[in-house]
Amino acid sequence: MSSTSLVATVGSLAGHVLAADKGLATLPATAVVVGTALGTVPASLLMRRAGRRRGFIAGTVFAMAGGLVAAAAIGLGSFWLLALGSALVGMSSAFGQLYRFAAAEAVPEAERSRAISLVLAGGLVASFVGPQLAKVTADLVDTRYAASFLTVPLLALVTILLLLGLRLPATERATMAGAVRPLGTIVRQPAFLAAVVAQMTGYGVMNLLMTGTPLAMTAYHGHGLGDAVFVIQWHMVGMFLPGFFTGPLIRRIGERPTILLGIGVNVASLAVAFTGVGIWHFWLALTLLGVGWNLMFVGGSTLVTRTYASAERAKAQAANDFAIWATVAATSLSAGQLLHRHGWTAVVTTAIPLLGLAVAAGLAGRRRGEPDTAEHPSRGRTTGEAPSSDAARLAASAKGQR
């Protein structure tokens, strides 16, 4: 997250310097999320074969390569090479997104929300490290921003050293066998759809505004780089500080109410953004935006773990994260075009229908009375929950075969 927050801070600024079409200035930041989207399926499948620790270490190789390529692009003045380097950093992020699921799989089911939220709370450090590194290294060498990207391989080395000590419970790996439903059956569950849409729209709205903010502040509304760094830092505090509290909140009120609460906080964020373009408008809007993202993302991530069995996790998690990052890629590219052609208000307005979609998906399953935990032969059923029809047929079939 330190690497991605660094790229979020300087990627669009470097792109604005190098791009012939200023409407493409956010393409390097977009390339990060495109790389993440493209890496989600390979990352999940690799970890199914090689395990979490080896998979996470393999992911850092992309960060090292991406940082070096992006730094070279700055030196050569190549906008498209900068986009390539950013995409490689994004590939690394695809592996990093699976940290939350690795944590959830290593604890009892009742502790999953807390494990996921605590892992994300680690990003609180990144909220200061990434933007601050971008600020202090921006002019460290003659070619501006080159040194900023060179810090990414150093962060990757630190990550590898930490991962060498990672040990996951052997009992978790032993549960990977069992009956596997078709992906379409898993995806059609109302709870799965509600969880994925919550994460998609939460991340999409957050990225739409976050990607456009540094550029809107510095290139369009007369604020300095230090002001943009200040806003992004507090935005990331809003994203990750609630991680210490979101898990207990979910255990108290449930995933769907937590998601709806996050939507409400995001609505408040948009209301602030509509009122002005001063530093404090950006600061408050982006801080609230971070809190809303945390509630929607942790709530959705926890809910989705209840919709598949261990044997199904690779393809279910891959589908989940691909949907998220495809949405983020679209919003990231849209931010630059909307900002360049229509202004900051158009960026904020575009977020409204996305939040409306999240509300509809979150309420849909509940209106039909669908349970959130799918019945599956390889997992016990929660007391008082009725199995879904597809899962019940699978269970009956497995019982008949026995």
FIMI-65397 format. One line per 5 residues: number of its first residue (from 0); for each residue x, y, z of C-alpha. Coordinates in steps of 0.25 Angstrom, whole numbers, plus 2048, in hexadecimal, padded with zeros to 3 digits. Each point is the difference from the previous one (the first is absolute). Example, Ala and Ser with C-alpha at 12.3 -4.5 7.8 and 13.67 -1.06 7.14 Angstrom:
2
0	831:7EE:81F ~ 806:80E:7FE
! end
This chain:
402
0	800:800:800 ~ 80C:809:802 ~ 804:7FE:7F2 ~ 7F2:802:7FA ~ 7FD:80C:808
5	80E:806:7FB ~ 7FB:7FD:7F2 ~ 7F3:806:803 ~ 806:80D:805 ~ 80B:802:7F4
10	7FB:7F7:7F5 ~ 7F5:80A:7FB ~ 80A:80C:802 ~ 80B:7F9:7F8 ~ 7F6:7FC:7F6
15	7FB:80F:7FE ~ 80F:804:7FE ~ 802:7F5:7F5 ~ 7F3:7FE:7F9 ~ 7FD:808:7F3
20	7F1:7FE:803 ~ 7FE:806:80E ~ 7F3:7F8:801 ~ 809:7F3:801 ~ 807:806:80C
25	7FA:7F5:809 ~ 804:7F5:7F7 ~ 80C:7FC:808 ~ 7F7:7FF:80D ~ 7F5:7F8:7F7
30	80B:7F7:7FB ~ 803:7FC:80F ~ 7F1:7FB:801 ~ 800:7FA:7F2 ~ 80C:7F8:804
35	7F9:7FC:80D ~ 7F4:7FB:7F9 ~ 809:7F8:7F6 ~ 807:7FA:80B ~ 7F5:7FC:809
40	7FD:7F2:7F9 ~ 80F:7FC:7FF ~ 803:804:80E ~ 7F4:7F7:806 ~ 804:7F4:7F7
45	80F:801:803 ~ 7FD:801:80F ~ 7F7:7F4:7FF ~ 80C:7F8:7FA ~ 80C:806:807
50	7F9:805:80D ~ 7FE:80E:806 ~ 80F:803:804 ~ 806:7FC:7F3 ~ 7F5:807:7F9
55	802:80D:808 ~ 80F:800:7FE ~ 7FE:7FE:7F1 ~ 7F7:80C:800 ~ 80B:809:805
60	808:7FE:7F3 ~ 7F6:808:7F8 ~ 801:80B:80A ~ 80F:800:7FE ~ 7FF:800:7F1
65	7F5:80A:800 ~ 808:80A:808 ~ 80D:7FF:7F8 ~ 7F8:801:7F2 ~ 7F8:80C:805
70	80D:807:805 ~ 806:7FD:7F2 ~ 7F4:806:7FA ~ 801:80D:807 ~ 80F:801:7FC
75	7FD:7FD:7F1 ~ 7F3:809:800 ~ 7F8:7F4:7FB ~ 7F1:801:805 ~ 7FD:7F2:7FB
80	80B:7FA:807 ~ 7FC:807:80D ~ 7F2:7F9:7FE ~ 807:7F3:7FE ~ 808:801:80D
85	7F3:804:807 ~ 7F9:7F4:7FA ~ 80B:7F7:806 ~ 7FE:806:80E ~ 7F1:7FD:7FE
90	804:7F2:7FD ~ 807:7FF:80E ~ 7F3:806:806 ~ 7F8:7F5:7FB ~ 808:7F6:809
95	7FF:80A:80B ~ 7F1:801:800 ~ 800:7F1:804 ~ 806:803:80E ~ 7F2:803:805
100	7FB:7F2:7FC ~ 80D:7F9:805 ~ 7FD:807:80E ~ 7F1:7FB:7FF ~ 804:7F2:7FD
105	80A:7FF:80C ~ 7F5:803:80B ~ 7F3:7FB:804 ~ 7F4:804:7F8 ~ 7FB:809:80B
110	80D:808:800 ~ 801:802:7F1 ~ 7FA:80F:800 ~ 80A:804:80B ~ 80C:7F9:7F8
115	7FD:807:7F3 ~ 7FE:80D:807 ~ 80D:7FF:807 ~ 808:7FC:7F4 ~ 7FA:80D:7F9
120	803:808:80C ~ 80F:7FE:7FD ~ 7FE:809:7F4 ~ 7FF:80B:80B ~ 80F:800:7FF
125	800:801:7F1 ~ 7F7:80C:801 ~ 80C:808:805 ~ 80C:7F8:7FA ~ 7FB:800:7F1
130	7FC:80F:7FF ~ 80C:804:808 ~ 80A:7F8:7F8 ~ 7FA:807:7F4 ~ 802:80E:806
135	80E:7FE:805 ~ 805:7F9:7F4 ~ 7F9:808:7F5 ~ 80C:809:7FD ~ 80B:7F7:806
140	806:7FF:7F2 ~ 800:809:7F4 ~ 7F5:7F9:7F9 ~ 7F4:803:809 ~ 7F8:7F3:805
145	80B:7F6:7FC ~ 805:7FE:80E ~ 7F2:7FF:805 ~ 7FE:7F3:7F7 ~ 80D:7FB:804
150	7FB:7FE:80E ~ 7F6:7F6:7FC ~ 80B:7F5:7FE ~ 805:803:80E ~ 7F2:7FE:806
155	7FF:7F3:7F8 ~ 80D:7FB:807 ~ 7FA:804:80E ~ 7F4:7F8:7FC ~ 808:7F3:7FC
160	807:801:80E ~ 7F3:800:807 ~ 7FA:7F5:7F8 ~ 80B:7F6:803 ~ 7FB:7FF:80D
165	7F1:7FD:7FC ~ 7FB:7F3:805 ~ 7F1:7FC:7FD ~ 7F9:7F5:808 ~ 801:7F2:7FA
170	7F2:7FD:803 ~ 7FC:80B:7F6 ~ 807:7FA:7F5 ~ 7FA:7F2:803 ~ 7F1:806:7FD
175	803:802:7F1 ~ 7FA:7F3:7FC ~ 7F1:7FE:7FE ~ 7F4:802:7F6 ~ 801:80C:7F7
180	7F4:808:7FA ~ 801:806:7F3 ~ 804:80F:801 ~ 7F3:805:7FA ~ 7F9:7F9:80C
185	809:807:80A ~ 7FF:80E:7F9 ~ 7F0:7FF:7FF ~ 7FF:800:80F ~ 7F9:80D:805
190	80A:801:80B ~ 80C:7FE:7F7 ~ 7FA:80B:7F6 ~ 7FD:809:80C ~ 80F:7FE:805
195	806:802:7F3 ~ 7F8:80C:7FC ~ 803:807:80E ~ 80F:7FE:7FD ~ 7FF:804:7F2
200	7F8:80D:802 ~ 808:803:80D ~ 80D:7FF:7F9 ~ 7FB:806:7F3 ~ 7FB:80D:807
205	80C:801:809 ~ 80A:7FF:7F4 ~ 7F8:809:7F7 ~ 801:80B:80A ~ 80E:7FD:806
210	806:7FF:7F2 ~ 7FB:80D:7FC ~ 803:808:80C ~ 80F:802:7FF ~ 7FE:805:7F2
215	7F4:808:803 ~ 807:807:80C ~ 80D:803:7F9 ~ 7FD:802:7F1 ~ 7F2:806:801
220	7FD:806:80D ~ 80E:807:804 ~ 804:7F7:80C ~ 80E:7FB:802 ~ 806:7F2:800
225	801:801:80F ~ 7F1:803:801 ~ 7FD:7F4:7F7 ~ 809:7F7:808 ~ 7F9:805:80D
230	7F3:7FC:7FA ~ 804:7F3:7FB ~ 806:7FC:80E ~ 7F4:803:807 ~ 7F7:7F9:7F6
235	809:7F4:803 ~ 7FE:802:80F ~ 7F1:7FF:7FD ~ 802:7F4:7F8 ~ 808:7F8:80A
240	7FE:805:80E ~ 7F2:7FB:801 ~ 806:7F2:7FE ~ 802:7FF:80F ~ 7F1:802:802
245	7F9:7FA:7F4 ~ 801:7F2:804 ~ 7F9:801:80D ~ 7F6:809:7F9 ~ 7FD:7F5:7F6
250	7FF:7F5:80B ~ 7F5:809:807 ~ 7F8:805:7F5 ~ 803:7F7:7F4 ~ 807:802:7F2
255	7F4:806:7F9 ~ 7FD:80B:80A ~ 80F:803:800 ~ 800:801:7F1 ~ 7F4:809:800
260	806:809:80B ~ 80C:801:7F7 ~ 7F7:805:7F5 ~ 7FB:80A:809 ~ 80D:806:803
265	804:800:7F1 ~ 7F3:808:7FE ~ 805:80A:80A ~ 80E:801:7F9 ~ 7F9:803:7F3
270	7F8:80B:807 ~ 80C:807:805 ~ 808:7FF:7F3 ~ 7F4:807:7F9 ~ 801:80C:809
275	80E:805:7FC ~ 80E:7FE:7FB ~ 808:805:80C ~ 80B:7F8:807 ~ 7F6:7FD:80C
280	7F5:7FC:7F6 ~ 80A:7F6:7FA ~ 805:7FB:80D ~ 7F2:7FD:807 ~ 7FA:7FA:7F3
285	80C:7F7:7FE ~ 801:7FC:80F ~ 7F1:7FC:800 ~ 802:7F9:7F3 ~ 80B:7F7:806
290	7F7:7FD:80C ~ 7F5:7FC:7F7 ~ 809:7F7:7F7 ~ 805:7F9:80D ~ 7F1:7FD:804
295	7FC:7FB:7F2 ~ 80D:7F8:7FD ~ 801:7F9:80D ~ 7F2:7FD:801 ~ 800:7FB:7F2
300	80D:7F8:802 ~ 7FA:7F9:80C ~ 7F3:7FD:7FA ~ 806:7FA:7F3 ~ 808:7F6:809
305	7F3:7FA:804 ~ 7FB:7FC:7F2 ~ 80A:7F6:7FC ~ 807:7F4:806 ~ 80F:7FE:801
310	801:7F8:7F4 ~ 7FA:80B:7F8 ~ 808:80B:806 ~ 80A:802:7F4 ~ 7F6:803:7F5
315	7F6:807:809 ~ 80A:80A:805 ~ 806:802:7F2 ~ 7F2:803:7FB ~ 7FD:809:80C
320	80D:808:7FE ~ 800:801:7F1 ~ 7F2:806:801 ~ 805:80A:80A ~ 80D:804:7F8
325	7F9:801:7F3 ~ 7F7:80A:806 ~ 80B:808:806 ~ 807:800:7F3 ~ 7F4:806:7F9
330	7FE:80B:80B ~ 80F:803:800 ~ 801:803:7F1 ~ 7F2:807:801 ~ 806:80A:80A
335	80A:806:7F7 ~ 7F6:802:7F5 ~ 7F5:805:808 ~ 80A:80A:807 ~ 806:805:7F4
340	7F3:802:7F8 ~ 7F6:803:80A ~ 806:803:80D ~ 800:7FB:80F ~ 7F1:801:801
345	7FE:7F6:7F5 ~ 80A:7F6:807 ~ 7F8:801:80D ~ 7F2:7FF:7F9 ~ 805:7F3:7F9
350	801:7F9:80D ~ 7F1:801:804 ~ 7FA:7F5:7F7 ~ 80B:7F7:805 ~ 7FC:801:80E
355	7F1:7FE:7FB ~ 804:7F3:7FA ~ 807:7FC:80D ~ 7F3:803:808 ~ 7F8:7F8:7F6
360	809:7F4:801 ~ 801:800:80F ~ 7F1:800:802 ~ 7FC:7F6:7F5 ~ 803:7F3:807
365	7FA:805:80D ~ 7F3:803:7F9 ~ 800:7F2:7FB ~ 804:7FA:80D ~ 80C:7F9:7FB
370	80A:7FC:80A ~ 80F:805:800 ~ 806:7F3:803 ~ 7FF:7F6:7F4 ~ 7FE:7F1:803
375	80B:7F7:7FB ~ 804:7F2:803 ~ 80E:804:805 ~ 7FC:80A:80A ~ 7F6:7FF:80C
380	7F3:808:7FF ~ 7FE:80C:80A ~ 7F4:7FC:809 ~ 7F3:806:7FC ~ 805:803:7F1
385	7F9:7F9:7F5 ~ 809:7FB:7F4 ~ 7FF:807:7F2 ~ 7F9:7F7:7F6 ~ 80D:7FE:7F8
390	808:7FC:80C ~ 7F5:7F7:805 ~ 800:7F8:7F3 ~ 80F:7FF:800 ~ 800:7FB:80E
395	7F5:7F6:7FD ~ 808:7FB:7F4 ~ 80C:7FE:808 ~ 7F9:7F8:80A ~ 7FA:7F7:7F5
400	80D:7FE:7FB ~ 805:7FC:80D
! end
